[in-house]
């Protein structure tokens, strides 16, 4: 009876130790007194077995929570592994856990399953087609070109297209040439200024100095009256007929290359006028009883500048009177 109570005490102590969460090494088995003739011994053994089974249910399964040790090949378990598993300290575990002996026996299988799971996590080469990204299309390999035999002739180049003949445009008919005298049609204003007025005065004085001193005054007056500076000159061209106007009431008409036409000078003396075109210049010849006057009108390339060059001759003048005046087209 004392033995039964001692065992109960040990069981309670073990339960208390496990319930506090402290891992305690298994208590050494108490010394069992020698069997003696006790009519209740069998009943006590049965109670001890029941209490041991209850203790096994309370003990935690420590082997499942431990990290995997060195890999052990399945089916190979030495006596050392079994003893180490069996002798591991027990920790607190929930109610209903398997006994330590069952855990030790299941440990090789648990390790084998852990190894299989670890092996399954490894990336294995696969021959299955990988999915193509959405932004890329599968690349189709280019078809290999057929080999060209060494003795095959070179490809014939494409024929060069014949040049297209550009049609030559029909020549534009040239405008009919205008008569040269038509360039003089228009009105021109005096543009020589005071400089040319003074040149005319000096030219008359030089000519007068050639005369006798008794008639110099008369000569100066007649030359100045016969050579006034016209402020405006106009020409009207109708075919070969030219009409020149020098002032109000001083208009004369004639035919180019035709006979001279009668006219009167500014002082009222009679004279004749002939018109001609010489090398692109309009020429007017004035003839009187005691002398003459030749006026040549020249246009520049633009046709805007008109130059009148005058030459006066007389039987009483040793040297002709010459001067020039400039006009601009109006």
ABEGO torsion letter per residue (X at the ends): XAAAAAAAAAAAAAAAAAAAGBBBBBBBBBBBBBBBBBAAAAAAAAAAAAAAAAAAAABBBAAAABBBBBBBBBGBBBAAAAAAAAABBBBBBBBGBBBAAAAAAAAAAAAAAAAAAAAAABBBBBABBBBBBAABBBBBBBBBBBBBBAABBBBBBBBBBBBBBBBBBBBBBBBBBBBAAAAABEBBBBAAEAAAAAAAAAAAAAAAAABBAAAAAAAAAAAAAABBBBABBBBBBBEABBBBBABBGBBBBBBBGBBBBBBBBAAGBBBBBBBBBBGGBBBBBBBBAAEBBBBBBBBBAAGABBBBBBBBBBAABABBBBBBBBBBBX
